Amino acid sequence: MIGRLNHVAIAVPDLEAAIDLYRNTLGAKVGAPQDEPDHGVTVVFITLPNTKIELLFPLGADSPIAGFLAKNPAGGIHHICYEVDDILAARDQLKDAGARILGTGEPKIGAHGKPVLFLHPKDFTGTLVELEQV
């Protein structure tokens, strides 16, 4: 069902410092910040040869990333994202297998402009999993 690893998302307490670290210290290709109000975050994608890193910064006090950073002030890995060919078929197969889909269970449009869903971390060895239709 799952395809390739699309990205690893890292919550950061200081977006500019994280951008500087990836661009100037690691020499990575860093995209422009983009606000995603439907998800309560500002994202920056770091393009690597085999995948991407997604930096997440809270967009407002109600952001789920603000809550994550309150528990993890230095930041850290927030979720991993796998690609799927058909997000609705993947959702239905996962639900039938007993996995919990977060939110309403209906896909939202993610930062890449494609449908995404999140899976409960308790069902996936403590890891928040995002599925993105490609």
C-alpha positions as CSV (number, residue, x, y, z in Angstrom):
1,M,0.0,0.0,0.0
2,I,2.6,2.6,1.0
3,G,5.1,3.9,-1.5
4,R,8.2,5.8,-1.0
5,L,9.1,8.0,1.9
6,N,7.9,11.5,0.9
7,H,9.3,13.5,3.9
8,V,10.3,13.6,7.5
9,A,8.7,16.5,9.3
10,I,10.7,18.3,12.1
11,A,9.0,20.8,14.4
12,V,11.4,23.7,15.1
13,P,11.2,26.4,17.7
14,D,13.1,28.9,15.6
15,L,12.4,28.7,11.9
16,E,15.1,31.1,10.7
17,A,17.8,29.3,12.7
18,A,16.7,25.9,11.3
19,I,16.7,27.3,7.7
20,D,20.2,28.7,8.4
21,L,21.4,25.3,9.7
22,Y,20.2,23.4,6.7
23,R,21.2,26.0,4.1
24,N,24.5,27.2,5.4
25,T,25.8,24.4,7.7
26,L,24.6,21.4,5.8
27,G,24.5,23.0,2.3
28,A,21.0,21.8,1.5
29,K,18.5,23.3,-1.0
30,V,16.0,25.2,1.1
31,G,12.6,26.3,-0.2
32,A,10.7,29.4,0.7
33,P,8.5,29.4,3.9
34,Q,4.8,28.8,3.1
35,D,1.9,29.3,5.5
36,E,-0.6,26.5,5.7
37,P,-3.5,28.0,7.7
38,D,-5.7,24.9,7.4
39,H,-3.0,23.0,9.3
40,G,-1.8,25.8,11.6
41,V,1.8,25.7,10.4
42,T,4.4,27.5,8.4
43,V,6.4,24.9,6.4
44,V,9.8,25.0,4.7
45,F,10.9,22.0,2.5
46,I,14.5,20.9,2.4
47,T,15.1,19.0,-0.9
48,L,17.5,16.0,-0.6
49,P,18.5,13.7,-3.4
50,N,16.2,10.9,-2.1
51,T,13.5,12.6,0.0
52,K,12.6,15.9,1.7
53,I,12.7,17.3,5.2
54,E,9.8,19.4,6.2
55,L,10.4,22.1,8.8
56,L,7.3,22.9,10.8
57,F,6.8,26.1,12.7
58,P,3.6,27.1,14.5
59,L,1.2,29.5,12.7
60,G,-0.6,30.9,15.7
61,A,-1.1,29.8,19.3
62,D,-3.7,27.2,18.4
63,S,-1.3,25.3,16.1
64,P,-0.7,21.6,16.9
65,I,3.0,22.4,16.5
66,A,2.8,24.9,19.4
67,G,1.6,22.1,21.6
68,F,4.3,19.7,20.3
69,L,7.0,22.4,21.0
70,A,5.5,23.0,24.5
71,K,6.3,19.4,25.3
72,N,9.5,19.3,23.2
73,P,11.1,22.8,23.5
74,A,14.1,22.0,21.4
75,G,11.9,20.6,18.6
76,G,12.1,17.2,17.1
77,I,10.7,14.7,14.6
78,H,7.0,15.3,14.4
79,H,5.9,12.8,11.7
80,I,6.9,10.8,8.7
81,C,5.0,10.9,5.4
82,Y,4.5,8.0,3.0
83,E,3.1,8.2,-0.5
84,V,0.1,6.3,-1.6
85,D,-1.5,6.0,-5.0
86,D,-5.1,6.2,-3.8
87,I,-5.7,7.9,-0.4
88,L,-9.3,6.8,-0.1
89,A,-8.5,3.1,-0.8
90,A,-5.6,3.3,1.7
91,R,-7.8,4.9,4.3
92,D,-10.5,2.3,3.9
93,Q,-8.0,-0.6,4.0
94,L,-6.4,0.9,7.2
95,K,-9.7,1.4,8.9
96,D,-10.7,-2.2,8.1
97,A,-7.4,-3.3,9.7
98,G,-8.3,-1.3,12.9
99,A,-6.0,1.7,12.3
100,R,-7.4,5.1,13.5
101,I,-7.5,8.0,11.1
102,L,-7.1,11.4,12.8
103,G,-9.6,14.2,12.3
104,T,-12.8,13.6,10.4
105,G,-11.2,10.8,8.3
106,E,-11.6,12.8,5.2
107,P,-8.4,14.0,3.4
108,K,-7.3,17.6,3.5
109,I,-5.1,19.3,1.0
110,G,-1.5,19.3,2.3
111,A,1.5,21.6,1.7
112,H,2.2,19.9,-1.7
113,G,-1.4,20.7,-2.9
114,K,-2.3,17.0,-2.7
115,P,-4.7,15.1,-0.4
116,V,-3.3,14.0,3.0
117,L,-4.5,12.0,6.0
118,F,-2.8,11.4,9.4
119,L,-2.8,8.1,11.3
120,H,-2.8,7.8,15.1
121,P,0.7,7.3,16.5
122,K,-0.5,4.7,19.0
123,D,-1.3,2.4,16.0
124,F,2.1,2.9,14.4
125,T,4.7,2.2,17.1
126,G,4.5,5.7,18.5
127,T,5.0,7.5,15.2
128,L,2.5,10.0,13.7
129,V,2.2,8.9,10.1
130,E,1.0,11.1,7.2
131,L,-0.2,9.6,4.0
132,E,-0.1,11.7,0.8
133,Q,-1.7,10.8,-2.5
134,V,0.7,11.1,-5.4
